[in-house]
Amino acid sequence: MTFYDDIYPFYPPQRAAFIVSGRLLAIILVFLVLAVSLLLILPGIRGRTRVFWMFRMTVSLFIGVVIVALNFTNSWAEARMTTNATYKSFSNAVIQAEVGLHVGLYGINVTLRGNPIIQFNETINYNEMFSWHDIVEEEYEQALLKGLPNPILYIVEKFTLSSPCGMIFQYRYSGRFASATLWTAFCCWALANILFSLPVVLYAGYMTVATGAFIFFSMASFSTIMNVPQCVFSIGEDSFVTEYSHSFWLALATGVLCAIIGVFVVMLNFLMPEKIKAAFSVGFDSCEDEDQSCPEGYLNSVFLNGEMYLPRTPKLIPVSQ
């Protein structure tokens, strides 16, 4: 092998780009198991409450899985562009590729995909993850040893402690506070589900509102990165800056949903408390179907009249002959 055929023997083989995050896949599988378990007990619920119960559980599981998954997604802020850039060190080869930066609460994800994907007898398809919890300088040094493409190294260098942009401080601390408030929202969501099964529907509504409020707090914490001067990424002749992406807007939609549900439950509890308790099957023993009549009950007249002791029957004594 030589340098002239654009193959670099001193670099380790290229890793295949991952498709789905392992943590995110595990979270989805856990909530899918919970959903299937709830579907299995659904036939045991009779009457019209079955539809309402299924709708309530589906919405609740959706809110729960979104809150947990948002902690591990890498799409809170994104930026991408297609440009011509030098591929690797010790080579003047220029490739046309799509460069992407995906920012999460725990780190960044840098992608590089060739256009076309195969250039210079090599598949250009990189997806590299760099976490805030690890030392970024060490991960950057490992990326240099791996011989990652220059566009990826350039973006990661912006997040090192020695970079004049100081992006590591902006994104790391805002991500930490956003993650902490999201986990607090998850605790409020779990407590709200417990309260909905108890005769305290009003407090369950309050906790649902609190869930939405903490989701909004996480968004506000992450939004602080936009209040500082943005660092411009220049690759080749093009440049880009990060903008809010899917996870941010999904958090906004989930927070609004929690706020609407919580306010709706609180208002109905003040307007029609008996009906809202009956809707959540709290403190009532009623028939399952309104069309079916309840069986007649029989009252114990002895307890109603206060007679706690029954009269004793005389004991017969045999008479000896």
Secondary structure in CASP SS format (residue, H / E / C, confidence):
PFRMAT SS
TARGET T0000
AUTHOR 0000-0000-0000
METHOD secondary structure of the structure
MODEL  1
M C 1.00
T C 1.00
F H 1.00
Y H 1.00
D H 1.00
D C 1.00
I C 1.00
Y C 1.00
P C 1.00
F C 1.00
Y C 1.00
P C 1.00
P C 1.00
Q C 1.00
R C 1.00
A C 1.00
A C 1.00
F C 1.00
I C 1.00
V C 1.00
S C 1.00
G H 1.00
R H 1.00
L H 1.00
L H 1.00
A H 1.00
I H 1.00
I H 1.00
L H 1.00
V H 1.00
F H 1.00
L H 1.00
V H 1.00
L H 1.00
A H 1.00
V H 1.00
S H 1.00
L H 1.00
L H 1.00
L H 1.00
I H 1.00
L H 1.00
P H 1.00
G H 1.00
I C 1.00
R C 1.00
G C 1.00
R C 1.00
T H 1.00
R H 1.00
V H 1.00
F H 1.00
W H 1.00
M H 1.00
F H 1.00
R H 1.00
M H 1.00
T H 1.00
V H 1.00
S H 1.00
L H 1.00
F H 1.00
I H 1.00
G H 1.00
V H 1.00
V H 1.00
I H 1.00
V H 1.00
A H 1.00
L C 1.00
N C 1.00
F C 1.00
T C 1.00
N C 1.00
S C 1.00
W C 1.00
A E 1.00
E E 1.00
A E 1.00
R E 1.00
M E 1.00
T E 1.00
T E 1.00
N E 1.00
A E 1.00
T E 1.00
Y C 1.00
K C 1.00
S C 1.00
F C 1.00
S C 1.00
N C 1.00
A C 1.00
V E 1.00
I E 1.00
Q E 1.00
A E 1.00
E E 1.00
V E 1.00
G E 1.00
L E 1.00
H E 1.00
V E 1.00
G C 1.00
L C 1.00
Y C 1.00
G E 1.00
I E 1.00
N E 1.00
V E 1.00
T E 1.00
L E 1.00
R E 1.00
G E 1.00
N E 1.00
P E 1.00
I E 1.00
I E 1.00
Q E 1.00
F C 1.00
N C 1.00
E E 1.00
T E 1.00
I E 1.00
N E 1.00
Y E 1.00
N E 1.00
E E 1.00
M E 1.00
F E 1.00
S E 1.00
W C 1.00
H C 1.00
D C 1.00
I C 1.00
V H 1.00
E H 1.00
E H 1.00
E H 1.00
Y H 1.00
E H 1.00
Q H 1.00
A H 1.00
L H 1.00
L H 1.00
K H 1.00
G C 1.00
L C 1.00
P C 1.00
N H 1.00
P H 1.00
I H 1.00
L H 1.00
Y H 1.00
I H 1.00
V H 1.00
E H 1.00
K C 1.00
F C 1.00
T C 1.00
L C 1.00
S C 1.00
S C 1.00
P C 1.00
C C 1.00
G C 1.00
M H 1.00
I H 1.00
F H 1.00
Q H 1.00
Y H 1.00
R H 1.00
Y H 1.00
S H 1.00
G H 1.00
R H 1.00
F H 1.00
A H 1.00
S H 1.00
A H 1.00
T H 1.00
L H 1.00
W H 1.00
T H 1.00
A H 1.00
F H 1.00
C H 1.00
C H 1.00
W H 1.00
A H 1.00
L H 1.00
A H 1.00
N H 1.00
I H 1.00
L H 1.00
F H 1.00
S C 1.00
L C 1.00
P C 1.00
V C 1.00
V H 1.00
L H 1.00
Y H 1.00
A H 1.00
G H 1.00
Y H 1.00
M H 1.00
T H 1.00
V H 1.00
A H 1.00
T H 1.00
G H 1.00
A H 1.00
F H 1.00
I H 1.00
F H 1.00
F H 1.00
S H 1.00
M H 1.00
A H 1.00
S H 1.00
F H 1.00
S H 1.00
T H 1.00
I H 1.00
M H 1.00
N H 1.00
V C 1.00
P C 1.00
Q C 1.00
C C 1.00
V C 1.00
F E 1.00
S E 1.00
I E 1.00
G C 1.00
E C 1.00
D E 1.00
S E 1.00
F E 1.00
V C 1.00
T C 1.00
E E 1.00
Y E 1.00
S C 1.00
H H 1.00
S H 1.00
F H 1.00
W H 1.00
L H 1.00
A H 1.00
L H 1.00
A H 1.00
T H 1.00
G H 1.00
V H 1.00
L H 1.00
C H 1.00
A H 1.00
I H 1.00
I H 1.00
G H 1.00
V H 1.00
F H 1.00
V H 1.00
V H 1.00
M H 1.00
L H 1.00
N H 1.00
F H 1.00
L H 1.00
M C 1.00
P H 1.00
E H 1.00
K H 1.00
I H 1.00
K H 1.00
A H 1.00
A H 1.00
F C 1.00
S C 1.00
V C 1.00
G C 1.00
F C 1.00
D C 1.00
S C 1.00
C C 1.00
E C 1.00
D C 1.00
E C 1.00
D C 1.00
Q C 1.00
S C 1.00
C C 1.00
P C 1.00
E C 1.00
G C 1.00
Y C 1.00
L C 1.00
N C 1.00
S H 1.00
V H 1.00
F H 1.00
L H 1.00
N C 1.00
G C 1.00
E C 1.00
M C 1.00
Y C 1.00
L C 1.00
P C 1.00
R C 1.00
T C 1.00
P C 1.00
K C 1.00
L C 1.00
I C 1.00
P C 1.00
V C 1.00
S C 1.00
Q C 1.00
END
